[in-house]
Amino acid sequence: MVDCVFCRIVKKEIPSTVVYEDDDIIAFNDINPVAPVHILIVPKTHLKNLSDVSEEHAPLLGKMLLVASKLAEEKGISEKGFRTVINNGPEGGQIVMHLHMHLIGGKQLGHKMG
């Protein structure tokens, strides 16, 4: 998608601080962090949001979670805890319309969610 900021980051047209990359996923520090660790985990394939995925994307979604766990360990937040968030659509808080997961931690997070 031409105007998608995350697609442009994937293509290296926009700089980012990449903390993980493979053939399927890129992960980089959020430019507006809400915690000491705030990483965006983004599939390189453009998918608008979770409503766009199908059964064929299950391995990619699983890989995103595994990358989140690996990065949490690397960043030293695994033991105390962290949050993963996928916002879906405007009312769900999604700002960039390219599927992505937030990995957030490094401090006590508010609004306990069960």
The first five atom37 places (N, CA, C, CB, O) and aatype in JSON, in Angstrom:
{
  "aatype": [12, 19, 3, 4, 19, 13, 4, 1, 9, 19, 11, 11, 6, 9, 14, 15, 16, 19, 19, 18, 6, 3, 3, 3, 9, 9, 0, 13, 2, 3, 9, 2, 14, 19, 0, 14, 19, 8, 9, 10, 9, 19, 14, 11, 16, 8, 10, 11, 2, 10, 15, 3, 19, 15, 6, 6, 8, 0, 14, 10, 10, 7, 11, 12, 10, 10, 19, 0, 15, 11, 10, 0, 6, 6, 11, 7, 9, 15, 6, 11, 7, 13, 1, 16, 19, 9, 2, 2, 7, 14, 6, 7, 7, 5, 9, 19, 12, 8, 10, 8, 12, 8, 10, 9, 7, 7, 11, 5, 10, 7, 8, 11, 12, 7],
  "atom_mask": [
    [1, 1, 1, 1, 1],
    [1, 1, 1, 1, 1],
    [1, 1, 1, 1, 1],
    [1, 1, 1, 1, 1],
    [1, 1, 1, 1, 1],
    [1, 1, 1, 1, 1],
    [1, 1, 1, 1, 1],
    [1, 1, 1, 1, 1],
    [1, 1, 1, 1, 1],
    [1, 1, 1, 1, 1],
    [1, 1, 1, 1, 1],
    [1, 1, 1, 1, 1],
    [1, 1, 1, 1, 1],
    [1, 1, 1, 1, 1],
    [1, 1, 1, 1, 1],
    [1, 1, 1, 1, 1],
    [1, 1, 1, 1, 1],
    [1, 1, 1, 1, 1],
    [1, 1, 1, 1, 1],
    [1, 1, 1, 1, 1],
    [1, 1, 1, 1, 1],
    [1, 1, 1, 1, 1],
    [1, 1, 1, 1, 1],
    [1, 1, 1, 1, 1],
    [1, 1, 1, 1, 1],
    [1, 1, 1, 1, 1],
    [1, 1, 1, 1, 1],
    [1, 1, 1, 1, 1],
    [1, 1, 1, 1, 1],
    [1, 1, 1, 1, 1],
    [1, 1, 1, 1, 1],
    [1, 1, 1, 1, 1],
    [1, 1, 1, 1, 1],
    [1, 1, 1, 1, 1],
    [1, 1, 1, 1, 1],
    [1, 1, 1, 1, 1],
    [1, 1, 1, 1, 1],
    [1, 1, 1, 1, 1],
    [1, 1, 1, 1, 1],
    [1, 1, 1, 1, 1],
    [1, 1, 1, 1, 1],
    [1, 1, 1, 1, 1],
    [1, 1, 1, 1, 1],
    [1, 1, 1, 1, 1],
    [1, 1, 1, 1, 1],
    [1, 1, 1, 1, 1],
    [1, 1, 1, 1, 1],
    [1, 1, 1, 1, 1],
    [1, 1, 1, 1, 1],
    [1, 1, 1, 1, 1],
    [1, 1, 1, 1, 1],
    [1, 1, 1, 1, 1],
    [1, 1, 1, 1, 1],
    [1, 1, 1, 1, 1],
    [1, 1, 1, 1, 1],
    [1, 1, 1, 1, 1],
    [1, 1, 1, 1, 1],
    [1, 1, 1, 1, 1],
    [1, 1, 1, 1, 1],
    [1, 1, 1, 1, 1],
    [1, 1, 1, 1, 1],
    [1, 1, 1, 0, 1],
    [1, 1, 1, 1, 1],
    [1, 1, 1, 1, 1],
    [1, 1, 1, 1, 1],
    [1, 1, 1, 1, 1],
    [1, 1, 1, 1, 1],
    [1, 1, 1, 1, 1],
    [1, 1, 1, 1, 1],
    [1, 1, 1, 1, 1],
    [1, 1, 1, 1, 1],
    [1, 1, 1, 1, 1],
    [1, 1, 1, 1, 1],
    [1, 1, 1, 1, 1],
    [1, 1, 1, 1, 1],
    [1, 1, 1, 0, 1],
    [1, 1, 1, 1, 1],
    [1, 1, 1, 1, 1],
    [1, 1, 1, 1, 1],
    [1, 1, 1, 1, 1],
    [1, 1, 1, 0, 1],
    [1, 1, 1, 1, 1],
    [1, 1, 1, 1, 1],
    [1, 1, 1, 1, 1],
    [1, 1, 1, 1, 1],
    [1, 1, 1, 1, 1],
    [1, 1, 1, 1, 1],
    [1, 1, 1, 1, 1],
    [1, 1, 1, 0, 1],
    [1, 1, 1, 1, 1],
    [1, 1, 1, 1, 1],
    [1, 1, 1, 0, 1],
    [1, 1, 1, 0, 1],
    [1, 1, 1, 1, 1],
    [1, 1, 1, 1, 1],
    [1, 1, 1, 1, 1],
    [1, 1, 1, 1, 1],
    [1, 1, 1, 1, 1],
    [1, 1, 1, 1, 1],
    [1, 1, 1, 1, 1],
    [1, 1, 1, 1, 1],
    [1, 1, 1, 1, 1],
    [1, 1, 1, 1, 1],
    [1, 1, 1, 1, 1],
    [1, 1, 1, 0, 1],
    [1, 1, 1, 0, 1],
    [1, 1, 1, 1, 1],
    [1, 1, 1, 1, 1],
    [1, 1, 1, 1, 1],
    [1, 1, 1, 0, 1],
    [1, 1, 1, 1, 1],
    [1, 1, 1, 1, 1],
    [1, 1, 1, 1, 1],
    [1, 1, 1, 0, 1]
  ],
  "atom_positions": [
    [[0.85, -1.18, 0.0], [0.0, 0.0, 0.0], [0.9, 1.24, 0.0], [-0.97, 0.0, 1.23], [1.8, 1.35, 0.83]],
    [[0.66, 2.16, -0.9], [1.54, 3.3, -1.15], [1.63, 4.24, 0.04], [1.06, 4.05, -2.35], [2.74, 4.66, 0.4]],
    [[0.54, 4.59, 0.66], [0.54, 5.59, 1.73], [0.69, 5.01, 3.13], [-0.71, 6.38, 1.66], [0.62, 5.75, 4.1]],
    [[0.9, 3.73, 3.25], [0.99, 3.1, 4.56], [2.38, 3.33, 5.16], [0.69, 1.58, 4.45], [3.39, 2.92, 4.58]],
    [[2.41, 3.98, 6.31], [3.7, 4.3, 6.94], [4.46, 3.03, 7.3], [3.47, 5.15, 8.2], [5.68, 3.0, 7.18]],
    [[3.78, 1.98, 7.74], [4.49, 0.75, 8.1], [5.03, 0.04, 6.85], [3.55, -0.19, 8.89], [6.11, -0.53, 6.91]],
    [[4.3, 0.07, 5.75], [4.83, -0.49, 4.51], [6.08, 0.27, 4.08], [3.76, -0.45, 3.38], [7.03, -0.33, 3.57]],
    [[6.09, 1.57, 4.28], [7.27, 2.38, 3.93], [8.44, 2.07, 4.87], [6.92, 3.88, 3.99], [9.59, 2.11, 4.45]],
    [[8.15, 1.77, 6.14], [9.22, 1.35, 7.06], [9.77, 0.0, 6.63], [8.68, 1.28, 8.53], [10.98, -0.2, 6.63]],
    [[8.89, -0.93, 6.27], [9.32, -2.25, 5.79], [10.26, -2.09, 4.59], [8.1, -3.12, 5.4], [11.26, -2.8, 4.49]],
    [[9.94, -1.16, 3.67], [10.75, -0.93, 2.47], [11.99, -0.08, 2.75], [9.9, -0.26, 1.4], [12.77, 0.19, 1.84]],
    [[12.16, 0.35, 4.01], [13.3, 1.19, 4.42], [13.25, 2.59, 3.81], [14.62, 0.51, 4.03], [14.28, 3.26, 3.68]],
    [[12.05, 3.04, 3.44], [11.87, 4.4, 2.93], [11.77, 5.4, 4.08], [10.62, 4.48, 2.05], [12.04, 6.59, 3.9]],
    [[11.37, 4.92, 5.24], [11.28, 5.73, 6.46], [12.18, 5.07, 7.49], [9.79, 5.87, 6.98], [12.07, 3.86, 7.72]],
    [[13.07, 5.84, 8.12], [13.96, 5.22, 9.12], [13.21, 4.82, 10.38], [15.09, 6.19, 9.48], [12.21, 5.44, 10.76]],
    [[13.71, 3.78, 11.02], [13.19, 3.32, 12.3], [14.32, 2.65, 13.04], [11.96, 2.35, 12.11], [15.34, 2.29, 12.46]],
    [[14.12, 2.48, 14.35], [15.1, 1.76, 15.16], [14.66, 0.31, 15.24], [15.24, 2.39, 16.6], [13.87, -0.08, 16.1]],
    [[15.17, -0.49, 14.32], [14.78, -1.89, 14.2], [15.44, -2.7, 15.31], [15.17, -2.46, 12.8], [16.65, -2.61, 15.53]],
    [[14.63, -3.5, 16.01], [15.15, -4.36, 17.08], [15.04, -5.84, 16.7], [14.4, -4.09, 18.38], [15.61, -6.7, 17.38]],
    [[14.3, -6.13, 15.63], [14.17, -7.5, 15.14], [13.68, -7.43, 13.7], [13.19, -8.35, 16.04], [12.86, -6.59, 13.34]],
    [[14.21, -8.35, 12.88], [13.71, -8.45, 11.51], [14.02, -9.84, 10.96], [14.34, -7.35, 10.6], [15.1, -10.39, 11.18]],
    [[13.04, -10.39, 10.25], [13.24, -11.62, 9.49], [12.45, -11.48, 8.19], [12.78, -12.89, 10.31], [12.05, -10.37, 7.84]],
    [[12.23, -12.56, 7.49], [11.53, -12.49, 6.2], [10.07, -12.07, 6.32], [11.6, -13.83, 5.52], [9.5, -11.54, 5.37]],
    [[9.46, -12.29, 7.49], [8.03, -12.07, 7.66], [7.66, -10.86, 8.52], [7.42, -13.27, 8.26], [6.59, -10.28, 8.35]],
    [[8.56, -10.48, 9.43], [8.23, -9.51, 10.47], [9.35, -8.51, 10.63], [7.95, -10.22, 11.81], [10.53, -8.83, 10.47]],
    [[8.97, -7.28, 10.96], [9.92, -6.27, 11.39], [9.4, -5.73, 12.73], [10.09, -5.13, 10.32], [8.2, -5.55, 12.9]],
    [[10.31, -5.48, 13.66], [9.93, -4.91, 14.95], [10.84, -3.71, 15.21], [10.05, -5.98, 16.11], [12.05, -3.77, 14.99]],
    [[10.23, -2.64, 15.68], [10.99, -1.41, 15.89], [10.4, -0.64, 17.06], [10.99, -0.54, 14.62], [9.25, -0.84, 17.44]],
    [[11.21, 0.23, 17.64], [10.77, 1.05, 18.77], [9.69, 2.02, 18.32], [11.96, 1.81, 19.4], [9.81, 2.64, 17.26]],
    [[8.66, 2.16, 19.13], [7.58, 3.12, 18.87], [8.13, 4.53, 19.05], [6.36, 2.88, 19.82], [8.89, 4.79, 19.98]],
    [[7.75, 5.44, 18.16], [8.26, 6.82, 18.25], [7.54, 7.62, 19.33], [8.13, 7.52, 16.9], [7.99, 8.7, 19.71]],
    [[6.42, 7.11, 19.83], [5.68, 7.75, 20.93], [5.46, 6.72, 22.03], [4.32, 8.33, 20.42], [4.32, 6.31, 22.27]],
    [[6.53, 6.31, 22.73], [6.4, 5.22, 23.71], [5.56, 5.62, 24.91], [7.76, 4.78, 24.17], [5.6, 6.76, 25.38]],
    [[4.8, 4.64, 25.41], [4.01, 4.84, 26.63], [4.67, 4.17, 27.84], [2.59, 4.29, 26.43], [4.15, 4.24, 28.95]],
    [[5.81, 3.52, 27.6], [6.55, 2.83, 28.66], [8.02, 2.77, 28.23], [5.97, 1.38, 28.93], [8.33, 3.02, 27.06]],
    [[8.92, 2.42, 29.15], [10.33, 2.33, 28.79], [10.6, 1.36, 27.62], [11.13, 1.88, 29.99], [11.49, 1.61, 26.8]],
    [[9.83, 0.29, 27.53], [9.9, -0.61, 26.39], [8.56, -0.51, 25.66], [10.21, -2.09, 26.82], [7.51, -0.82, 26.22]],
    [[8.61, -0.06, 24.43], [7.4, 0.01, 23.6], [7.84, -0.27, 22.16], [6.66, 1.43, 23.72], [8.36, 0.6, 21.47]],
    [[7.61, -1.51, 21.75], [8.06, -2.0, 20.45], [6.83, -2.35, 19.62], [9.01, -3.22, 20.6], [5.87, -2.93, 20.13]],
    [[6.88, -2.01, 18.35], [5.83, -2.4, 17.41], [6.31, -3.6, 16.61], [5.45, -1.22, 16.47], [7.4, -3.58, 16.04]],
    [[5.5, -4.64, 16.57], [5.81, -5.86, 15.84], [4.86, -5.9, 14.65], [5.67, -7.15, 16.75], [3.64, -5.99, 14.81]],
    [[5.44, -5.82, 13.45], [4.66, -5.56, 12.24], [4.93, -6.64, 11.19], [4.99, -4.17, 11.67], [6.09, -6.89, 10.84]],
    [[3.88, -7.28, 10.68], [4.1, -8.19, 9.56], [4.5, -7.4, 8.32], [2.83, -9.03, 9.28], [4.0, -6.3, 8.08]],
    [[5.41, -7.95, 7.54], [5.84, -7.26, 6.32], [4.75, -7.26, 5.25], [7.11, -7.91, 5.77], [4.72, -6.37, 4.4]],
    [[3.88, -8.24, 5.29], [2.74, -8.29, 4.38], [1.69, -7.31, 4.9], [2.15, -9.74, 4.27], [1.37, -7.31, 6.08]],
    [[1.16, -6.48, 4.01], [0.15, -5.53, 4.44], [-1.18, -6.24, 4.68], [-0.03, -4.41, 3.4], [-1.8, -6.79, 3.77]],
    [[-1.59, -6.2, 5.94], [-2.93, -6.63, 6.35], [-3.49, -5.46, 7.13], [-2.91, -7.98, 7.22], [-2.82, -4.93, 8.02]],
    [[-4.7, -5.04, 6.82], [-5.27, -3.85, 7.47], [-5.36, -4.02, 8.98], [-6.65, -3.56, 6.9], [-4.93, -3.14, 9.72]],
    [[-5.93, -5.12, 9.45], [-6.07, -5.37, 10.89], [-6.48, -6.83, 11.1], [-7.13, -4.41, 11.53], [-6.47, -7.62, 10.16]],
    [[-6.82, -7.18, 12.31], [-7.19, -8.57, 12.6], [-8.41, -9.02, 11.8], [-7.46, -8.75, 14.08], [-8.57, -10.2, 11.52]],
    [[-9.28, -8.08, 11.45], [-10.46, -8.44, 10.66], [-10.07, -8.84, 9.24], [-11.44, -7.26, 10.61], [-10.89, -9.43, 8.53]],
    [[-8.85, -8.55, 8.82], [-8.35, -8.89, 7.49], [-7.7, -10.26, 7.42], [-7.37, -7.84, 7.03], [-7.45, -10.77, 6.33]],
    [[-7.42, -10.87, 8.56], [-6.68, -12.13, 8.54], [-7.62, -13.31, 8.31], [-5.9, -12.33, 9.84], [-8.82, -13.25, 8.57]],
    [[-7.01, -14.38, 7.82], [-7.75, -15.63, 7.62], [-6.91, -16.75, 8.21], [-8.06, -15.9, 6.1], [-5.85, -16.52, 8.78]],
    [[-7.41, -17.96, 8.07], [-6.73, -19.12, 8.65], [-5.3, -19.25, 8.12], [-7.52, -20.39, 8.34], [-4.42, -19.73, 8.84]],
    [[-5.06, -18.83, 6.89], [-3.72, -18.92, 6.32], [-2.71, -18.04, 7.05], [-3.75, -18.55, 4.85], [-1.5, -18.25, 6.94]],
    [[-3.2, -17.04, 7.79], [-2.31, -16.13, 8.51], [-1.99, -16.6, 9.93], [-2.94, -14.75, 8.57], [-1.23, -15.94, 10.64]],
    [[-2.56, -17.72, 10.34], [-2.33, -18.22, 11.71], [-0.84, -18.38, 12.03], [-3.04, -19.55, 11.89], [-0.42, -17.98, 13.12]],
    [[-0.02, -18.94, 11.14], [1.4, -19.05, 11.47], [2.07, -17.68, 11.67], [2.13, -19.81, 10.37], [2.94, -17.54, 12.53]],
    [[1.67, -16.7, 10.89], [2.23, -15.35, 11.04], [1.84, -14.74, 12.38], [1.75, -14.44, 9.88], [2.67, -14.13, 13.05]],
    [[0.58, -14.89, 12.78], [0.13, -14.36, 14.06], [0.85, -15.05, 15.22], [-1.38, -14.52, 14.21], [1.23, -14.4, 16.19]],
    [[1.03, -16.35, 15.11], [1.78, -17.08, 16.13], [3.22, -16.61, 16.2], [0.0, 0.0, 0.0], [3.78, -16.47, 17.29]],
    [[3.81, -16.36, 15.06], [5.2, -15.87, 15.02], [5.31, -14.49, 15.67], [5.7, -15.81, 13.56], [6.29, -14.2, 16.35]],
    [[4.3, -13.65, 15.46], [4.31, -12.33, 16.1], [4.36, -12.47, 17.62], [3.08, -11.51, 15.68], [5.09, -11.75, 18.29]],
    [[3.58, -13.41, 18.17], [3.58, -13.63, 19.62], [4.93, -14.19, 20.09], [2.45, -14.59, 20.01], [5.42, -13.8, 21.15]],
    [[5.51, -15.09, 19.32], [6.82, -15.63, 19.69], [7.89, -14.56, 19.67], [7.21, -16.76, 18.75], [8.77, -14.53, 20.54]],
    [[7.83, -13.67, 18.68], [8.79, -12.56, 18.61], [8.59, -11.64, 19.81], [8.62, -11.77, 17.29], [9.56, -11.16, 20.39]],
    [[7.34, -11.39, 20.19], [7.07, -10.55, 21.36], [7.7, -11.15, 22.6], [5.55, -10.37, 21.58], [8.33, -10.43, 23.39]],
    [[7.54, -12.44, 22.79], [8.12, -13.11, 23.95], [9.65, -13.04, 23.93], [7.66, -14.57, 24.01], [10.27, -12.78, 24.96]],
    [[10.24, -13.27, 22.78], [11.7, -13.2, 22.63], [12.22, -11.79, 22.94], [12.12, -13.61, 21.2], [13.21, -11.64, 23.65]],
    [[11.54, -10.78, 22.4], [11.97, -9.4, 22.64], [11.79, -9.0, 24.1], [11.2, -8.44, 21.74], [12.62, -8.28, 24.65]],
    [[10.72, -9.47, 24.73], [10.51, -9.19, 26.15], [11.66, -9.76, 26.98], [9.16, -9.77, 26.64], [12.15, -9.11, 27.9]],
    [[12.07, -10.95, 26.63], [13.22, -11.57, 27.32], [14.49, -10.74, 27.09], [13.43, -13.03, 26.83], [15.23, -10.45, 28.03]],
    [[14.75, -10.39, 25.84], [15.94, -9.6, 25.5], [15.96, -8.24, 26.2], [16.02, -9.4, 23.99], [17.02, -7.76, 26.6]],
    [[14.81, -7.63, 26.35], [14.72, -6.3, 26.96], [14.62, -6.35, 28.48], [13.52, -5.56, 26.41], [14.56, -5.31, 29.12]],
    [[14.61, -7.55, 29.06], [14.6, -7.7, 30.51], [13.27, -7.43, 31.18], [0.0, 0.0, 0.0], [13.23, -7.12, 32.37]],
    [[12.17, -7.56, 30.44], [10.85, -7.3, 31.02], [10.02, -8.57, 31.16], [10.1, -6.28, 30.18], [8.88, -8.53, 31.63]],
    [[10.57, -9.68, 30.74], [9.8, -10.92, 30.74], [9.39, -11.37, 32.13], [10.6, -12.01, 30.07], [8.25, -11.77, 32.34]],
    [[10.31, -11.31, 33.07], [10.04, -11.83, 34.41], [9.01, -10.99, 35.17], [11.32, -11.89, 35.21], [8.12, -11.55, 35.81]],
    [[9.11, -9.68, 35.12], [8.17, -8.82, 35.86], [6.83, -8.68, 35.14], [8.77, -7.44, 36.07], [5.8, -8.45, 35.78]],
    [[6.85, -8.81, 33.82], [5.6, -8.75, 33.07], [5.6, -7.68, 32.0], [0.0, 0.0, 0.0], [6.34, -6.7, 32.06]],
    [[4.74, -7.9, 31.04], [4.6, -6.98, 29.9], [3.21, -7.16, 29.32], [5.71, -7.24, 28.82], [2.47, -8.06, 29.71]],
    [[2.89, -6.3, 28.41], [1.58, -6.35, 27.76], [1.77, -6.42, 26.25], [0.71, -5.12, 28.15], [2.65, -5.76, 25.7]],
    [[0.94, -7.22, 25.58], [0.85, -7.18, 24.12], [-0.54, -6.68, 23.77], [1.15, -8.59, 23.48], [-1.53, -7.08, 24.38]],
    [[-0.6, -5.81, 22.78], [-1.88, -5.2, 22.4], [-1.96, -5.17, 20.88], [-2.03, -3.77, 23.0], [-1.02, -4.77, 20.2]],
    [[-3.11, -5.59, 20.36], [-3.42, -5.39, 18.95], [-4.72, -4.6, 18.91], [-3.55, -6.77, 18.16], [-5.78, -5.12, 19.25]],
    [[-4.63, -3.35, 18.5], [-5.82, -2.52, 18.34], [-6.44, -2.85, 16.99], [-5.48, -0.98, 18.45], [-5.73, -3.09, 16.02]],
    [[-7.76, -2.86, 16.92], [-8.44, -3.24, 15.69], [-9.5, -2.21, 15.33], [-9.09, -4.63, 15.83], [-10.53, -2.1, 15.99]],
    [[-9.24, -1.45, 14.28], [-10.19, -0.45, 13.8], [-10.18, 0.81, 14.63], [0.0, 0.0, 0.0], [-9.61, 0.85, 15.72]],
    [[-10.8, 1.85, 14.11], [-10.8, 3.16, 14.78], [-11.36, 3.14, 16.21], [-11.6, 4.13, 13.96], [-10.78, 3.76, 17.1]],
    [[-12.46, 2.44, 16.44], [-13.02, 2.4, 17.79], [-12.19, 1.53, 18.73], [-14.44, 1.89, 17.74], [-12.32, 1.64, 19.95]],
    [[-11.35, 0.68, 18.17], [-10.45, -0.14, 18.97], [-9.12, 0.56, 19.24], [0.0, 0.0, 0.0], [-8.24, 0.0, 19.89]],
    [[-8.97, 1.78, 18.74], [-7.76, 2.55, 18.98], [-6.68, 2.42, 17.92], [0.0, 0.0, 0.0], [-5.58, 2.94, 18.1]],
    [[-6.98, 1.74, 16.82], [-5.98, 1.58, 15.76], [-5.8, 2.89, 15.02], [-6.38, 0.45, 14.78], [-6.76, 3.48, 14.54]],
    [[-4.55, 3.35, 14.93], [-4.23, 4.61, 14.25], [-3.66, 4.32, 12.87], [-3.23, 5.45, 15.08], [-4.1, 4.91, 11.88]],
    [[-2.68, 3.43, 12.79], [-2.1, 3.04, 11.51], [-2.83, 1.79, 11.03], [-0.54, 2.79, 11.63], [-2.86, 0.78, 11.73]],
    [[-3.42, 1.87, 9.85], [-4.23, 0.77, 9.34], [-3.36, -0.29, 8.65], [-5.3, 1.29, 8.38], [-3.51, -0.58, 7.46]],
    [[-2.46, -0.84, 9.42], [-1.61, -1.98, 9.04], [-1.48, -2.79, 10.32], [-0.17, -1.53, 8.45], [-1.02, -2.28, 11.34]],
    [[-1.89, -4.04, 10.27], [-1.86, -4.89, 11.45], [-0.52, -4.76, 12.17], [-2.11, -6.36, 11.07], [0.53, -4.83, 11.54]],
    [[-0.56, -4.57, 13.47], [0.66, -4.51, 14.27], [0.34, -4.81, 15.72], [1.34, -3.13, 14.13], [-0.79, -4.63, 16.18]],
    [[1.35, -5.27, 16.43], [1.23, -5.59, 17.85], [2.16, -4.69, 18.63], [1.56, -7.09, 18.12], [3.31, -4.47, 18.25]],
    [[1.66, -4.16, 19.74], [2.48, -3.38, 20.67], [3.01, -4.31, 21.75], [1.65, -2.2, 21.3], [2.26, -5.1, 22.32]],
    [[4.29, -4.24, 22.01], [4.91, -4.89, 23.16], [5.28, -3.77, 24.12], [6.19, -5.78, 22.75], [6.1, -2.91, 23.79]],
    [[4.67, -3.77, 25.31], [4.8, -2.65, 26.25], [5.22, -3.17, 27.61], [3.48, -1.85, 26.36], [4.64, -4.14, 28.1]],
    [[6.22, -2.56, 28.22], [6.64, -2.98, 29.55], [7.77, -2.11, 30.09], [0.0, 0.0, 0.0], [8.12, -1.08, 29.52]],
    [[8.31, -2.55, 31.19], [9.39, -1.82, 31.84], [8.93, -0.9, 32.94], [0.0, 0.0, 0.0], [9.73, -0.17, 33.52]],
    [[7.63, -0.92, 33.24], [7.07, -0.16, 34.36], [5.73, -0.8, 34.71], [6.91, 1.37, 34.02], [5.2, -1.6, 33.94]],
    [[5.2, -0.43, 35.86], [3.86, -0.91, 36.24], [2.84, -0.28, 35.29], [3.52, -0.56, 37.73], [2.75, 0.94, 35.19]],
    [[2.09, -1.11, 34.61], [1.11, -0.61, 33.67], [-0.24, -0.45, 34.36], [0.98, -1.55, 32.46], [-0.63, -1.28, 35.18]],
    [[-0.93, 0.62, 34.03], [-2.24, 0.88, 34.61], [-3.32, 0.08, 33.91], [0.0, 0.0, 0.0], [-3.03, -0.68, 32.98]],
    [[-4.53, 0.25, 34.34], [-5.72, -0.38, 33.79], [-5.54, -1.88, 33.64], [-6.07, 0.23, 32.45], [-5.31, -2.4, 32.54]],
    [[-5.65, -2.55, 34.76], [-5.53, -4.01, 34.74], [-6.69, -4.58, 33.95], [-5.5, -4.6, 36.19], [-7.83, -4.12, 34.08]],
    [[-6.4, -5.57, 33.15], [-7.4, -6.09, 32.21], [-7.77, -7.54, 32.49], [-6.88, -5.97, 30.8], [-8.28, -8.22, 31.59]],
    [[-7.53, -8.03, 33.67], [-7.95, -9.37, 34.01], [-6.85, -10.32, 33.85], [0.0, 0.0, 0.0], [-7.03, -11.52, 34.1]]
  ]
}
